[in-house]
Amino acid sequence: MKKNNEKPSILFLENGPIQVSGSVQISGQYGEKHTEETIYVCRCGDSKNKPYCDGTHKTAGFKG
């Protein structure tokens, strides 16, 4: 996978998650780390894969 060295940008998607694009380093609670180019963070509170979005906002009727 090609690494993107752009600074992260944050976009609040209408009635959906927060999109974080760029070079995003993820650190787990046990010290594991990996880099992603784009992640989607839940903001409806109903995702079964928190902190990541799993699309539940669509059926939950999230508005925000």
C-alpha positions as CSV (number, residue, x, y, z in Angstrom):
1,M,0.0,0.0,0.0
2,K,1.3,3.4,-1.0
3,K,1.7,5.7,2.0
4,N,0.1,9.1,1.8
5,N,2.1,11.8,3.7
6,E,-0.6,14.4,3.5
7,K,-1.8,16.0,6.8
8,P,-5.2,14.6,7.8
9,S,-8.3,16.4,6.8
10,I,-11.6,16.1,8.7
11,L,-15.0,16.2,7.1
12,F,-18.4,15.9,8.9
13,L,-20.6,14.0,6.4
14,E,-24.2,15.2,6.5
15,N,-26.3,12.7,8.5
16,G,-23.3,10.4,8.6
17,P,-19.9,9.7,10.1
18,I,-16.8,11.8,10.4
19,Q,-14.4,11.2,7.4
20,V,-10.7,11.5,8.2
21,S,-8.5,11.5,5.1
22,G,-4.7,11.7,4.7
23,S,-2.0,9.8,6.5
24,V,-3.8,8.6,9.7
25,Q,-1.9,6.6,12.3
26,I,-4.1,4.4,14.4
27,S,-2.8,3.3,17.9
28,G,-4.6,0.5,19.7
29,Q,-4.9,0.1,23.4
30,Y,-2.1,-2.5,23.5
31,G,0.4,-0.3,21.6
32,E,-0.2,-1.7,18.1
33,K,-0.1,0.8,15.3
34,H,-1.0,1.0,11.7
35,T,-1.6,3.7,9.1
36,E,-4.8,4.2,7.1
37,E,-5.5,6.6,4.3
38,T,-9.1,7.2,5.1
39,I,-11.2,6.3,8.1
40,Y,-14.9,6.9,9.0
41,V,-15.6,7.6,12.7
42,C,-19.1,6.9,14.1
43,R,-21.0,9.9,15.4
44,C,-24.5,8.4,15.7
45,G,-23.4,6.3,18.7
46,D,-25.1,3.1,17.3
47,S,-22.1,1.5,15.4
48,K,-21.3,-2.1,16.5
49,N,-17.7,-1.4,15.4
50,K,-17.0,1.8,17.4
51,P,-15.1,4.0,17.0
52,Y,-15.5,3.2,13.3
53,C,-18.7,3.7,11.3
54,D,-20.5,0.5,10.2
55,G,-23.4,2.3,8.4
56,T,-25.9,1.9,11.2
57,H,-26.7,5.7,11.0
58,K,-28.7,5.0,7.8
59,T,-31.2,2.7,9.6
60,A,-31.0,4.6,12.9
61,G,-32.3,7.8,11.3
62,F,-29.3,9.8,12.5
63,K,-29.6,13.5,11.7
64,G,-26.6,15.7,12.3
